[in-house]
Each structure stands twice: as structure tokens, then as C-alpha cells.
């Protein structure tokens, strides 16, 4: 399985900080934000990574991460997303890199407390399709929200005004090679972006979408409140002496 980290976009919700740097290069406690998804994927056993970035500060990722040797990697791949077309649009750029293999797609502003190795292994055993990770949150209207019944996902809604559950779809997705066929005909939503929820719902309609519930805490860091929360959670983990991530 290969890993794709999405770190493009303009990060406008974090203005004025993002006027001078990419959101994913901002600090979360003692490391740049982008370090966390890289380390999480490497710890889970995924060593072939592609970083999708964009904006005016894309070159800073190369200066910061180099070839990935700091993380035990022999090589780190990069590509550039022009503009702000959404998560699904950024994922399109990974088709050549994926080369027919399964991929784990990780949003660059997401942080998790625990290892995702168990979820990686679960998707490796899954013959085909996709897998999403869920986490109960107090503010589900900010995210894609899943409604589940037993071991089946019934519905996913993108940022609903009246969520049917508190289960947010975490920014970590697992897809087989068919994801790129699903991406091609997608049309932009009312927000002007290609929505990753539309991709997940395509797998749902095909009956090949599974899910897992994430252990430990999870947060994004794409708004000022969530960036503060990410810093606080990581600081507390460091104080407890946890090797995180």
C-alpha cells in the first residue's frame, strides 16, 4: 500500500498566518504540522509516500522534508496542485504514483493519537473497495458525517446542518485503484470543489465501503480553535512521556 498526504490549498481559515507560509508548515507544539501525518504513515508500515502540495510555499516542503531520511525513508515523492480544487481534485494527481496499488490518503492537517497500523492491515485484507475511519465529535457539522447500522455505513453527508449522528469521517481514507475511475466524472459541488464525500458515497452505493472507529483522540488543525486544540493535545501527550506520534 502507498501513502498520499494532501497538503495543498491556501489555508484561508488560518489567515493571516497563511499569508506567509503553507498551513501544513505551521507548528503544532514542537514540530511542523506536516511531520505528524508522515510519521503516522511510516509507523503504520507505509514507506512509499507522495506529498501533494500547492500555493506559493511549495518549495519549503522540500527544504523541510528533503528525501524523507529523517523519517527512515529512502525517498519521498512530491507533486503540485494548482489552485484550490478540493481533496478529491488533489487526489487525482496521485494516479500515476499509485500505479494500480491500494492507497492510504491522509489529510495533512489531521493528527491522531494512536497508531493506524491495525486499520492499514484491515484494508490490506479487504479484497477491494474503500475503508473510512470514524470518530465521535462534539461538532459533526464541520465534517463529513456517517450514519452506520451494525457493520454497515448507511449514509455519508458533507457538513450537514442537521447531522444524523456525531460520527465524523476522519481525514484518513483507504482506496483501491478504482478510485481514479470514480474521480474522473466528478462535478464540483456548490462550494466549487470536488468532494471526497462523493467518492466515498460511490463506494457506498457499490456495497464495498467498510469502516473502522479510530482509537484515541483525533483532531484536524485547519481552524484557529482546532489548531489550538492540536497543540494542547500534543503538549499533554509529551508531558505524559508518550512517544507521539
PyMOL commands that set and color helices and strands:
alter all, ss='L'
color gray80, all
select helices_A, chain A and resi 12-14+17-19+23-25+33-43+55-65+69-71+87-92+95-98+117-125+140-142+179-184+196-205+224-239
alter helices_A, ss='H'
color red, helices_A
select strands_A, chain A and resi 2-7+27-28+31-32+49-54+77-81+103-107+110-112+130-136+144-149+152-158+167-175+209-213+218-220
alter strands_A, ss='S'
color yellow, strands_A
deselect
rebuild
show_as cartoon
